[in-house]
Every structure is written in C-alpha cells, then in structure tokens.
Amino acid sequence: MSDSKSSLRIDWFDGTLIEDTRQNATSSSQFDDEDKPETQTKLIPKDVEKKPIGFKRLMDLSYLKPPILNLEISHRPGFWHLLDIDLKGDFIVLIIKILSNIYSSLESDEKSKIVILLRTRFLKSVFINNLKTYLRQLPNVRIVEKKMNMQLWDDVETFYLNLFELCEGMSKFHNKENSVLFEVLELLEIMETSAVGVREEHTETIRDSFFTQINQLKKDIISNINQQTNECHSISEQVNDDPSYYKNLQIFPTKDDLLGDSKIKIKPNIINGAYLSIEHYLDVQFKLLREDCFAPLREGICKYMENPSKRRHENIRVYPKVRIVRTYVSNNNVGHLVDMAWQDRLDGASIDKKHYTHSKKLMFGSLLLFTSDNFETVLCATVLDSNQHLLADGYIVVSFENPVSNKIYDEAYLMVESEVYFEPYHSVLKVLQNMRTDDLPMKEYIVYVQSESQPPKYLTNDAIYTISGPNNEEISFPVLQTEKWPSKEIFCLDESQMSAYQFALTRQFAVIQGPPGTGKTFVGIKIASTLLRNLSLEGTPMLIICYTNHALDQFVEGILHVTQNVIRFGNQSKSEILQNYTLHNMRSRSKSKYSYLYANKKAHLETVYKDMMELQTEIEKCEKEIVSYKTLKPYLKIGNKSYELKTTNEDSIISWLFNHLEEDNDDTNENNDSDDWEKQCEHLNISDEVETCFSEERLLKEIQSMNNSIKYVKDLTDDATESRKMVDKFEKQITKLRNRLNYFKQNMSSSRQLQLMKDVPQIENLYELDPDKRWTVYLTAVSALKDKLNIKMNELLEVQRRCVSEVSEVRALVEAEVCGGARVVALTTSAAARRHRLLQELRCNIVIVEEAAEVMEAHVVAALTHHCQHLILIGDHKQLRPTAAHYKLARHYNLEVSLFERMLCGGGGGGGGGGGGRHARSLRTQRRMRAEMAALLVPHLYPALETHPRTQHYPHVTGMKHDLYFYTHNHFEDSEGLEEGWSHRNSAEARWCVLVADYLRHMGYCAGDITLLTTYTAQAKLITEVCTCSATWMY
C-alpha cells in the first residue's frame, strides 16, 4: 500500500481550502515539494501564500467557473506568483484556460479586485513573453517530448480555442488601452503561425474556422486602434489631461475646495438644447453635484476662520478639540474612535450629552474634516457609527478616506462636520465618475435631446398585449397599433390618463406629469401591471425607483396583486405587508448556490471580528483599569533597565501605586474577637481580590456591597459593641477604597495619560520613586503594552480587510442571483446609487421612476445602467423640485431643474400644465380637492387643470362655516437659541394650530383625521411639545 500524505485542496462546491489525504502520485510536478508534509504542518491561509501554487492546486482551479473562479483567484497570491517565473507546458495550458474563463466573465466597466490583479500582475508579468516563446516552439516539439506536456497534446484544438477566447476577452475588456491591443495583435500573429505549424507538422486537427476567427479579430482590433487614435487627436488629449476634468477630481474635498482657491470651472445645467457629448454631459453634472456638496462647507469654513469664537456657524458644526484615540471595532465595522469630549475630560468638566446626541448631528455617512494646522492639511472621514451610547459619552467612530499613520494619535484636532449630508452625494459622484463615456443610458434623449421617442427595443411590430376587462375577460390588442386599442372605459381611465398610459407603453422614453390628485401613482401602477402581465422579465427584473420610502411602499403594494415575485431593497419600509419582500429576508430564505460559500466566508469574518473585539476589550482595560503586575512586568522599564516589584498580599502594582495613601491597619490582627463575625460574613467576599483588578466600576460595586454589609451586620445581632466593631471595620475599608478611587481617577485622567516618561532618572529600585513618578512609570509601561496590542490589532485588521472583500463579493453573487429571479426590484434613488454594481448585474430593461420631479438629474442617471431600454418618469415639477444645498447653484446654474422638468419643458416642446413636451403627457383631471381649493392653483400653476364632479359630494368640515381659511397675524418668530441650526419657529402660530386641532377634536374628528403641516423642523418640534401640554389633545 502506498503512503498517504496530507495536502490542501479546493472544495469545488464552495471554493474553500480544505485538508485532504491523497495517494502519492507517480508523476512529478514543477512544485511537488509544496505538498510534502512538514513536521507539525499548520494550515496556512491562502491569502498569505508566499510561493507559487503547485500543479495539483492549479488543476483544481482550472475546474472552477466564474464567479467562484474569480473570487478564488482574487484571494490566492500563489496563482499570481506563477506568472512571474518560467513554467512547464502543462502549467501554461491550465493558466490559459483559467485566464480565458476569467476574461469571458468580466463586464466592460467592472472594477473588482480581479480586474486590479489582471492589470497589475498579469499584464505586467513575464507570462505573455513566456507564452510567445512556448507557442513558437510547439511546431518543432519531438514526439518523446510530448509526454512532458500531455495537457496540450491530449486536446490541441481546445488549447488554441482557449487562447483565442483569452485574446478576444482581452481585446474587449481593454478596448481603450492601445498598448494591450498591440500586445494581443502580436499574440494573435504568433498563435496563427504556431497553429498552422502544429497542424502541418503534427497532423493535429485544427479547423479552418479557427483561422477565420483570428483574422476577423485582428481586423476588429486594428479598426479599434485607428478609431482610438483619431479620437485621441480630436478630443481626449485636450480633455483628459485637464486637472479639472471630472474623472480627475477627488470625490472628497481638497484644501483648494475648502479654502476658496479652487480653479474648477462650473457650468450650468443645460435645460434648453443638447449637450456636446456624453463626456460633456457627465462633466457638467458631476461638477455641479460636487460643488453643491462642497460650496456650503467652503463658505462655513471661511466664515469660521474669520471669527472662530462665534457660537453658531453657518453650514458647519465645529468641535474645537478632539482626539483620535485608536482603532475601534463597532457593528462589524472597523474605524477609528474619536473623543469629542476630550477637552471636558481634561478639565474635569461634565459631558453635555444633549450636545452630542442631537438627532441631526453626526449621522452615519456624514462628512467630517480633521485639521491640526488651520486647514493647511485636512483628513477627510465619514461617520461609521454614532449610536447613542457612544455619543452620550462624547465618542464617535469614523472611517477615514485614506489610510492614516499612528501620528494621528499624538495631537488634538479641530473637527468640522458638514451640515450637507454627504452619503448620497458620495454614492452618486462615484457612479458618475465611473460611467462609460461611450454609452450612457438613454443618451439620445438625456444628452442629445432627440425630439421623437421610439418604441422600446424589446417590442416587435406585431407584439400583442392582453389585459383583464371589466368582467375579468381577457382582452388582447396590438401594442404599437394604438388605433386598434380598446376604449378608455375598458381600462377604467379618463382621457388624459389613457393618453399617458398609451404613450408610456409604446415609447422607450416617456414622461408623465400630473397635478395633485390626478392619479399619477394609479396610472404608474397600471403601466407596471400591464408590463408584468405581458412580459416574462426573466433574468431582467423591472426596476421601480422612488425618491421617498413612503412612495416606494405605496407603489410596490399596488403591484402585488399582479405578482408577488418582488424584492424591496432597504430596511426603512413602514409597510407590514412588504416585510416579507425585503432583500434581507428574501436573501435569508433563498437557497442560492452560493449560500454555503457565503455562510462560510461570513462565519470566518465573524470569527475575525470576535478576535478583534476581544483584543479591543484588552486595550480598553489598559485605559480604564490598573493592569496586574504579572501582565505588566515585561514593560516596567526606565530606559533599557527592567525592574521587579516586591511580592505583597495584594497585587504588587496596587501596593506600589497606592501604599502611600494609608497606613497598614490590619483589623484582623487588631481584634481577633471578630473572627466569628467575619465567618458569618464570608459570603460578602470582602478581600483584596477587588484591588488586583482595579477599576472604577468594580470598586463602586464593592463599596455598595460593603454598605449593604453594614446594614446586614446591624440587623444580625443585638450586641451593640460587637456590631460597632464590624461597622467600623467596613467603614475604614470603604474610606480606603474611596481614597484609592479618587487617586486612581486623578492619575488616569486624559491629561495624565499623555504625560509619559520624560525625566525619570535611572535608579536601582522602583520604590525610590515618589508617587507621581511611579504613576509616570506605570503609564509608560501600559503604553508599551498597548503598543504591542495595537500591533496585533493591525495584523487582525489586514485579515479583516481581506475577509470583508471576500464576503462582499460573495454577497453580491447571492444578491444578484436572488434579485435576478424576481420580476420586480424596488428601491429609493439613494439606494440605487449605492447598489449600482448590483443593478448592472440585474440588467434591468424597464425602469419606472416615481417622484422623478423631486430628484436631481444626476441621481436619476446614476440609477440607470446601459441595459435600460425603457424609461418612464412620473412626477410633478410644479409641486416639488429637487432641493439643492447651495442657493447660487439652484438659482443660476439650474441645479434644481430635474431631468423630469428638463425633458418636459425643454425636451422638444413647452411644458406648463398642458400637453407637455414631445416626450411627455400630462394628466388633467384631479379628484382630491374641493373646487374652491383647486381654484387656487388654476391658472397660475396649472392652466388646464380640471376638477372631477365627484369632489362636489365631499362632506364639508363640521363646525366650520367655510372649508378654506387664510389666517394672518403679526406675531414674530422666536427662533433664538435653537438646536436645529438655522431652522425657525413661531410660538404663537404653534399654540393657535393646536387650539384649532383641539376644536376639531371636540367636533368629533379623530386624531388621525387632522394634519398639522409646517415647513420647518423647529416648528414641528414646537407643535409636538405644545400638543403634549394640551389636556384635550391625544396624538
């Protein structure tokens, strides 16, 4: 029987590395030594492979398919090491197969880890040159040499086909990189010569069609190179080298952005007419959005620098002195802990919890700037965790934009928070910057403002749609022959609704505008329902996008009667009905083929987080407790000299630090008669153990326990003398502990911990030091211990980053599979930008955007992918427009003009309240308001708005002479001292509104029938406070 040996192999099912026992092989491998057992072999994570993988490993990898192959290769350095060395033929054949599979799976704009590795390791390796040499030698291989390369000679044609597919994949993915294209051309020439030689010299079967494919690919590449060269001369050289070109700009602010020295030229949004090109369009939109985010911040910082002592600052919140404490693990994320109340702790002042826990401050994703030199240098970060417990103690966890050095812990910083919420800007800017400049979704309409909209590409001329009639009968009609459609009564629509419904179904780009109450959502749901009834949408779900979570819930609930195969992104849904349709719950219930792999990767990551949390707890103990002598002994040094402490009844560190506070009064020696009492009180655990693990929390508990013991002793006997002795003993112990606690807090303060060893002289004995120097030596030793722990934390941090990358990639696979099986995917505009990569995977052909008039144009475009064939925008620009953060951009640069409004009013015709542009249809009949309320809007806002007769039958308001009132008063605002920044309030208005509501309650109306609407946050908060004080108001 042959000997077995331990080896590692890939589990083909989930791609993980597992231990295996195999029989010794008879054939040799280039790296067979890799599999030989070592003494006490320890499994080494694949992430830290330091040498090329062996043939067995490579063979296992060659059996994998994307995306598992891509994920496995991304985290296997040993594979990439292979590309930098000379290889035998069998290795080259397998590597070609693997690289061919990888390139065939890549999206043109993919930016995953595998793409980075292909660019930095494959394209820059010696492998391609070695491959050329290998190909040139193949025709001249002798028969006896073929045995050394059976991976090739067992199936020669497959090797050449794999190599061709690799060249084809490289030419498509790197189609803008001429250096790569020239490399591929040379490789194709050598491959063709090699294949001809092998076919003639070795009589191998290689079909003529193979050579035809090679010649066609060469022509395509040459044509592409010529086109790139022409474009380079005409446009690219002028634009791409410009530092202010949008692809060259930082998404986080720079010093120039903050101090008013920026040279970036901002151009207004073009609302009438076309853009010059896709690049021109993206450049304008990117810079406008970026400036909208940073202009208020710039103004706030400039005004702050003019008057730093001002109490409130416009557009920013200032935290004058903060310290960055250390790396911090929070909610399965790793960031840096920032102490915002450091100055208060230094001064011994109490922490103003209300100041930090205000609901609008320090939200997740908020932009923070740190500077220690008056903005000469700036560290950018975002809020990673702002839970109330941390904020109440004056802490926040942040994630820095770029890696930071340990020097950040050495000084205090000014921290500035931008009041413009950064997270949605960040997501959209990233998408815009990475968008393809050759194929923007719906470019004909969005960029070039084509006046006529064509039918969706998925519709054929003879396409038939079927709907349910009034009596549930099936009614069919040819979609593109609108004259043959059933009447509007069959669809239960009025005339303008029917026109919009018909237009949206037959045009690839459609805008539906409607005043309040005209049925925009109703028509939108009907359009979506019709499409869902008649299109399979298999593998390409319909995408529903709304600005608010409330509108999204309403729309999705409306289409559940057509299909329940719906996935709703996000956890902000208030709808109980939709809880079972959230992505989180659907992913948990799904049986994805990647679920097992995902569970493995996630479990590994959770183990890493657990280790980091345990290490973090140890670091926190160093900061909040006194470390035992056993732990601290290796670090007790002055200069290079180590010291030891005497052994005592309590921990040596405790005695050394505290023995000057009290004389040694041993009550047990002083009064032996109390032994019996002490035996009765043993359960109270009065011992020196508390002092060996010295912390404020445990000491306070011990003091409380002793106070309880005093009560217990008094109740235990009637002997006043004996009772008094025991009480005195406890009180002395309590006094001792309180003295130690106060002294401990004094020496463990933030200021003291910064005063590490400087002028402590070399001595023979640590007991020669005065108490102050002892604490200096102790804190210096603790600092050295923390340094060691932080080194371990950094090592874990590297592992955590790799694990997070793996988990993210596998989660994306699971979510793409789960969502790909749905017929409808629904999410908000901000979520669409964050999940853009997943939307690309879903290849959604049909996109419906509700509340489109409320969303900035860049947000809508960022939600689209180049797979979009049918876009429907629904909204009303007369009600709400996008809200820009900067007034100048809104007024003079058209930033508050949405894509919806631009297409309606400038996209081929006039908008207003009539027929709209050529891409638009307007709804005209409202069913919500009584006629006297609708009259306020006509003709000033909606020239053609009609009121449905049924509104005449709406009941009048009980207790009111009229249904509509205007109330004018002369009470001024009282907004001074507000925590809401620049909000406003009026106390008189608030009291009056609540009184009217109280009156209506007495008229029989329920609380849910009454809405108090205000435009300011501070006023809404004040009205709520007044309501709570009202005896009759129940809200």
Residue pairs with C-beta under 8 A, 6 or more apart in sequence:
2 23
2 24
3 24
4 21
4 22
4 23
4 24
5 21
5 22
5 24
5 35
5 36
5 37
6 19
6 20
6 21
6 37
6 41
7 19
7 20
7 21
7 22
7 35
7 56
8 17
8 18
8 19
8 20
8 43
8 57
9 17
9 18
9 20
9 22
9 56
9 57
9 60
10 16
10 17
10 18
10 57
10 60
10 61
10 64
10 72
11 17
11 18
12 60
12 63
12 64
13 596
13 597
14 68
14 596
14 597
14 600
15 64
15 68
15 71
15 72
15 597
16 597
16 600
17 43
17 45
17 46
19 43
25 32
29 35
29 54
29 55
29 56
30 54
30 55
30 87
30 88
30 91
31 51
31 52
31 53
31 54
31 55
32 54
32 55
34 51
34 53
34 54
34 57
35 54
35 56
45 799
46 75
46 76
46 77
46 78
47 75
47 77
47 799
47 802
48 77
49 76
49 77
49 78
49 81
50 77
50 78
50 81
51 78
51 81
52 78
52 79
52 81
52 82
52 85
53 61
53 76
53 78
53 79
53 81
53 82
55 90
55 91
55 94
57 78
58 79
58 82
58 91
58 94
58 95
58 98
59 94
61 69
61 72
61 73
61 76
61 79
61 94
61 98
62 94
62 97
62 98
64 72
64 101
65 101
66 101
66 102
66 104
66 105
67 105
67 809
67 813
68 594
68 597
69 98
69 101
69 102
69 105
70 102
70 105
70 112
70 114
70 809
71 806
71 809
71 810
71 813
73 79
73 98
73 102
73 114
73 117
74 112
74 113
74 114
74 117
74 805
74 806
74 809
75 113
75 802
75 805
75 806
79 98
80 117
80 121
80 122
80 125
82 91
82 95
82 127
83 95
83 121
83 122
83 125
83 126
83 127
84 125
84 126
84 127
85 126
86 126
86 130
87 95
87 127
87 130
88 148
88 149
89 134
89 148
89 149
89 151
89 152
90 148
90 149
90 150
90 151
90 152
92 130
92 131
92 134
93 149
93 151
93 152
93 159
94 151
95 127
96 131
96 159
96 162
96 163
96 166
97 162
99 122
99 166
100 162
100 163
100 165
100 166
100 169
102 114
102 118
102 169
103 118
103 165
103 166
103 168
103 169
103 170
103 172
103 173
104 165
104 169
106 114
106 115
106 169
106 173
107 840
108 172
108 173
108 175
108 436
109 434
109 435
109 436
109 840
111 434
112 809
113 805
113 809
123 180
123 183
128 183
128 187
131 187
132 186
132 187
132 190
135 190
135 191
135 193
135 194
136 190
136 193
136 194
138 152
138 194
138 197
138 198
139 194
139 197
139 198
139 200
139 201
139 202
140 197
140 201
141 149
141 202
146 153
151 159
152 159
156 198
156 202
156 204
156 205
156 206
157 204
157 205
157 206
157 207
157 210
160 191
160 195
160 206
160 210
161 210
163 191
164 191
164 210
164 213
164 214
164 217
167 184
167 187
167 188
167 191
167 217
168 217
170 180
170 183
170 184
171 180
171 181
171 184
171 217
171 220
171 221
171 224
174 180
174 181
174 184
175 181
175 224
176 228
178 225
178 228
178 229
181 221
181 224
181 225
182 225
184 221
185 218
185 221
185 222
188 214
188 217
188 218
188 221
189 218
191 214
192 211
192 214
195 206
195 210
195 211
196 211
198 204
198 206
199 205
199 206
235 277
235 279
239 245
239 279
240 247
240 248
242 248
243 263
244 263
244 264
244 265
244 287
245 283
246 282
246 283
246 286
246 287
246 432
246 433
247 433
249 264
249 286
249 287
249 290
249 433
250 257
251 290
251 426
251 429
251 430
251 433
252 367
252 380
252 401
253 294
253 297
253 298
253 367
253 369
253 378
253 380
254 262
254 378
255 261
255 375
255 376
255 377
255 378
256 262
256 263
257 294
257 297
257 298
258 294
258 297
258 298
258 301
258 369
258 375
258 378
259 298
259 301
259 302
259 375
260 298
260 302
262 298
264 287
264 291
265 287
266 287
266 288
266 291
266 889
266 893
267 284
267 287
267 288
267 893
268 284
268 288
268 892
268 893
268 894
269 284
269 285
269 288
269 857
269 893
269 894
269 895
269 897
269 902
270 284
270 894
271 894
271 897
271 901
271 902
271 905
271 906
272 906
273 449
273 906
274 447
274 448
274 449
275 281
275 284
275 447
275 448
277 437
277 447
278 437
278 438
278 439
278 440
278 443
278 447
279 437
281 440
281 446
281 447
282 432
282 435
282 437
282 440
285 432
285 857
285 858
285 861
286 429
286 432
286 433
286 858
288 858
288 889
288 893
288 895
289 425
289 428
289 429
289 432
289 856
289 858
289 895
290 425
290 429
291 886
291 889
292 420
292 425
292 884
292 885
292 886
292 889
292 895
293 367
293 418
293 420
293 422
293 425
293 429
293 885
295 885
295 886
295 888
295 889
296 314
296 315
296 418
296 419
296 420
296 885
296 886
297 315
297 316
297 367
297 369
297 416
297 418
297 420
299 314
299 315
300 313
300 314
300 315
300 316
300 416
300 418
300 419
301 316
301 375
301 416
303 310
303 313
303 314
304 310
304 313
304 316
304 318
304 416
305 374
305 375
308 318
312 981
314 982
315 418
315 419
315 420
316 416
316 417
316 418
316 419
317 361
317 416
317 417
317 419
317 981
318 414
318 415
318 416
318 417
319 340
319 414
319 415
319 416
319 417
320 343
320 414
321 342
321 343
321 412
321 413
321 414
322 338
322 339
322 340
322 342
322 370
322 412
322 413
322 414
322 415
323 338
323 339
323 342
323 409
323 411
323 412
323 413
323 750
324 336
324 337
324 338
324 339
324 370
324 408
324 409
324 413
325 336
325 337
325 338
325 339
325 395
325 409
326 336
326 337
326 409
326 619
326 790
327 334
327 335
327 336
327 337
327 790
327 793
327 794
327 797
328 334
328 335
328 336
328 337
328 397
328 616
329 609
329 612
329 613
329 616
330 384
330 385
330 387
330 390
330 397
331 385
331 387
332 605
332 606
332 609
333 384
333 385
333 397
333 399
334 612
334 797
334 800
335 384
335 385
335 397
335 398
335 399
335 400
336 381
336 397
336 398
336 399
336 400
336 404
336 408
337 395
337 396
337 397
338 395
338 396
338 397
338 398
338 415
339 345
339 394
339 395
339 750
340 356
340 394
340 395
340 396
340 415
341 351
341 356
341 393
341 394
341 395
342 394
342 412
342 750
344 350
344 351
344 352
344 394
345 351
345 394
345 749
345 750
346 749
346 750
346 751
348 749
351 392
351 393
351 394
353 391
353 392
354 979
356 362
356 391
356 392
356 394
356 396
357 388
357 391
357 392
358 979
360 980
360 981
360 1017
361 417
362 383
362 386
362 391
362 396
362 417
363 383
363 386
363 421
364 383
364 384
364 385
364 386
364 423
365 382
365 383
365 421
365 422
365 423
365 426
366 382
366 383
366 417
366 418
366 421
366 422
366 423
367 380
367 381
367 382
367 417
367 418
367 420
367 422
368 380
368 381
368 382
368 383
368 398
368 415
368 416
368 417
368 418
369 375
369 378
369 379
369 380
369 381
369 415
369 416
369 418
370 378
370 379
370 380
370 381
370 408
370 413
370 414
370 415
371 377
371 378
371 379
371 413
371 414
371 416
372 411
372 412
372 413
372 414
379 400
379 401
379 404
379 408
379 413
380 400
380 401
380 402
381 398
381 399
381 400
381 401
382 398
382 399
382 401
382 422
382 423
382 426
383 396
383 397
383 398
383 399
384 397
384 398
384 399
385 396
385 397
386 396
386 397
390 396
390 397
419 981
420 885
423 830
424 830
424 833
424 859
427 830
427 833
427 834
427 836
427 862
428 833
428 858
428 859
428 862
430 833
431 833
431 836
431 862
432 858
432 861
432 862
435 861
436 866
439 866
440 446
440 447
440 861
440 866
441 861
441 864
441 865
441 866
441 867
441 868
441 871
442 508
442 509
442 864
442 868
442 871
444 450
444 509
445 453
445 509
445 903
445 907
445 919
446 861
446 899
446 903
449 906
449 907
449 908
451 907
451 908
451 918
452 908
452 918
453 507
453 508
453 509
453 510
453 918
453 919
454 507
454 508
455 480
455 506
455 507
455 508
456 507
456 508
456 845
456 846
456 869
456 870
457 508
457 869
458 535
458 845
458 869
458 870
459 479
459 480
459 506
461 480
462 478
463 478
463 479
463 480
464 476
464 477
464 478
464 479
465 476
465 477
465 479
465 505
465 530
465 533
465 534
466 474
466 475
466 476
466 533
466 534
467 474
467 475
467 477
467 486
467 490
467 491
467 530
467 533
468 474
468 475
469 475
469 486
469 490
470 489
470 490
470 492
475 486
475 490
477 484
477 485
477 486
478 484
479 505
479 506
480 506
482 502
482 506
485 502
488 494
488 495
488 497
488 498
491 498
491 501
491 526
493 501
493 523
493 526
494 925
495 924
496 518
496 921
496 922
496 923
496 924
496 925
497 518
497 519
497 522
497 523
497 923
497 925
499 921
500 512
500 514
500 523
500 921
500 922
500 923
501 523
501 526
501 527
501 530
503 510
503 512
503 921
504 510
504 512
504 523
504 527
504 872
504 921
505 527
505 530
505 531
507 919
508 869
508 870
508 871
509 871
509 903
509 919
510 871
510 872
510 873
510 919
510 920
510 921
511 852
511 872
511 873
511 874
511 900
511 903
511 904
511 907
511 916
511 917
511 919
511 920
511 921
512 520
512 523
512 524
512 872
512 873
512 874
512 875
512 920
512 921
512 922
512 923
513 853
513 875
513 876
513 877
513 900
513 904
513 911
513 916
513 920
513 921
513 922
513 923
514 520
514 523
514 874
514 876
514 922
514 923
515 876
515 878
515 879
515 913
515 923
515 926
515 937
515 941
515 942
515 945
516 876
516 879
516 926
516 928
516 929
517 926
517 927
517 928
517 929
518 923
518 924
518 925
518 926
518 927
518 945
519 923
519 927
520 850
520 874
520 875
520 876
520 923
521 551
521 554
521 555
521 558
521 850
521 874
522 558
523 874
523 923
524 555
524 848
524 850
524 872
524 874
525 555
525 558
525 559
527 848
527 872
528 542
528 544
528 555
528 558
528 559
528 562
528 824
528 848
529 558
529 559
529 561
529 562
531 537
531 542
531 846
532 542
532 559
532 562
532 563
532 823
532 824
533 562
535 846
537 823
537 845
537 846
539 820
539 843
540 842
540 843
540 844
540 845
540 867
541 567
541 819
541 820
541 822
541 823
541 824
541 825
541 842
541 844
542 823
542 824
542 825
542 844
542 846
542 847
542 848
543 825
543 826
543 827
543 832
543 839
543 842
543 844
543 846
543 847
543 848
543 863
544 552
544 555
544 556
544 559
544 824
544 825
544 826
544 827
544 848
544 850
545 552
545 826
545 827
545 828
545 829
545 832
545 847
545 848
545 849
545 850
545 860
545 863
546 552
546 555
546 826
546 828
546 829
546 849
546 850
546 851
547 828
547 829
547 850
547 851
547 852
547 854
547 855
548 828
548 851
549 570
549 572
549 573
549 574
549 828
550 574
551 850
551 851
552 568
552 573
552 826
552 827
552 828
552 850
553 568
553 573
553 574
553 575
553 578
555 826
555 850
556 566
556 568
556 575
556 578
556 581
556 824
556 826
557 575
557 577
557 578
559 566
559 824
560 566
560 577
563 823
563 824
564 581
565 821
565 822
565 823
565 824
566 581
566 822
566 823
566 824
566 825
566 826
567 581
567 582
567 583
567 586
567 818
567 819
567 822
567 824
567 825
567 826
568 578
568 581
568 582
568 583
568 826
568 827
569 582
569 583
569 825
569 826
569 827
569 828
569 831
569 835
570 582
570 583
570 827
570 828
570 831
571 582
571 584
572 828
573 579
573 582
579 585
583 815
583 818
583 819
586 818
586 822
587 814
587 815
587 818
590 814
590 817
590 818
592 598
592 813
592 814
592 817
592 818
593 817
594 810
594 813
594 814
594 817
595 814
597 810
598 807
598 810
598 811
598 813
598 814
601 803
601 806
601 807
601 810
602 807
604 803
604 806
605 800
605 803
605 804
605 806
605 807
608 796
608 799
608 800
608 803
609 800
611 796
612 793
612 796
612 797
612 800
615 789
615 792
615 793
615 796
616 793
618 789
619 786
619 789
619 790
619 793
621 627
621 695
622 782
622 785
622 786
622 789
623 748
623 753
623 786
624 695
624 696
624 748
625 693
625 694
625 695
626 653
626 654
626 657
626 693
626 694
626 695
626 744
626 778
627 653
627 782
627 785
628 651
628 653
628 692
628 693
629 645
629 651
629 652
629 653
631 785
632 653
632 778
632 781
632 782
632 785
633 644
633 645
634 642
635 781
635 782
635 784
635 785
636 642
636 643
636 644
636 645
636 766
636 777
636 781
637 643
637 781
637 784
638 757
638 760
638 761
638 762
638 763
638 777
639 762
641 762
643 765
643 766
645 652
645 653
645 655
645 656
645 766
646 652
646 655
646 767
648 655
649 655
649 688
650 688
650 691
650 692
651 691
651 692
651 694
653 778
654 691
654 692
654 694
656 766
656 767
656 774
656 778
657 747
657 771
657 774
657 775
657 778
658 691
658 740
658 743
660 771
661 736
661 739
661 740
661 743
662 736
662 739
665 732
667 674
667 729
667 732
668 674
668 675
668 678
671 725
673 722
673 725
674 722
674 725
674 726
674 729
677 713
677 722
677 725
677 726
678 686
680 716
681 709
681 712
681 713
681 726
684 705
684 706
684 709
684 712
685 705
686 706
686 709
686 730
686 733
690 698
690 699
690 702
690 737
691 740
694 740
694 744
696 741
696 744
696 745
699 737
699 740
699 741
699 744
700 741
702 737
703 734
703 737
703 738
706 730
706 733
706 734
706 737
707 730
707 734
709 730
710 727
710 730
710 731
713 723
713 726
713 727
713 730
714 723
714 727
716 723
717 723
746 752
747 775
747 779
752 775
752 779
753 779
753 783
755 776
755 779
756 776
756 779
756 780
756 783
757 776
757 777
757 780
760 769
760 773
760 776
760 777
763 769
766 774
766 777
769 777
812 837
812 838
812 841
815 838
816 838
816 841
816 842
819 825
819 838
819 842
820 841
820 842
825 839
825 842
825 844
827 835
829 849
829 855
829 859
829 860
829 863
830 859
832 839
832 859
832 862
832 863
833 859
833 862
833 863
836 862
836 863
836 865
839 863
839 865
840 865
840 867
843 865
843 867
844 865
844 867
844 868
845 867
845 868
845 869
845 870
846 868
846 869
846 870
846 872
847 863
847 864
847 868
847 870
847 871
847 872
848 872
848 874
849 855
849 860
849 863
849 871
849 872
849 873
849 874
849 875
849 900
850 874
850 875
851 874
851 875
851 880
852 860
852 873
852 874
852 875
852 898
852 899
852 900
853 875
853 876
853 877
853 879
853 880
853 881
853 898
853 900
853 901
854 875
854 880
854 881
854 882
854 898
855 882
855 898
855 899
855 900
856 882
856 884
856 895
856 898
857 882
857 897
857 898
857 899
857 902
859 882
860 873
860 898
860 899
860 900
861 899
864 871
873 899
873 900
873 903
875 898
875 900
877 898
877 900
877 901
877 904
877 905
877 911
878 913
878 941
878 942
881 896
881 897
881 898
881 901
882 895
882 896
882 897
882 898
883 896
884 890
884 895
884 896
886 895
889 895
890 896
901 911
903 917
903 919
903 920
904 911
904 916
904 917
904 919
904 920
905 911
905 912
905 917
906 917
907 917
907 918
907 919
907 920
908 917
908 918
908 919
909 915
909 916
909 917
909 918
909 920
910 916
910 917
911 917
911 920
912 943
912 944
913 922
913 924
913 939
913 941
913 942
913 943
913 944
913 945
914 922
914 943
914 944
915 921
915 922
916 922
922 944
924 944
924 945
924 946
925 946
925 947
925 948
926 934
926 945
926 946
926 947
926 948
926 951
927 948
927 950
927 951
928 951
929 947
929 951
930 951
930 952
930 954
930 963
930 964
931 947
931 951
931 952
932 963
932 964
933 963
933 964
934 945
934 947
934 951
937 945
938 945
956 963
957 963
957 1000
958 1000
958 1003
958 1004
958 1005
959 999
959 1000
959 1002
959 1003
967 992
969 988
969 989
969 992
971 986
971 987
971 988
971 989
972 986
973 984
973 985
973 986
974 985
974 986
974 987
975 983
975 984
975 985
975 1018
978 984
978 985
978 1018
980 1017
980 1018
980 1021
983 1016
983 1017
983 1018
983 1019
984 1016
984 1018
984 1019
985 1016
985 1018
985 1019
985 1021
985 1022
986 1019
987 1022
989 1019
990 1019
990 1022
990 1023
990 1026
991 1026
993 1012
993 1023
994 1012
994 1023
994 1026
994 1027
994 1030
994 1033
997 1010
997 1012
997 1027
997 1033
998 1030
998 1032
998 1033
1000 1009
1000 1010
1001 1007
1001 1010
1001 1032
1001 1033
1001 1034
1002 1032
1007 1033
1007 1034
1007 1035
1012 1023
1014 1020
1014 1023
1024 1035
1027 1033
1027 1035
1028 1035
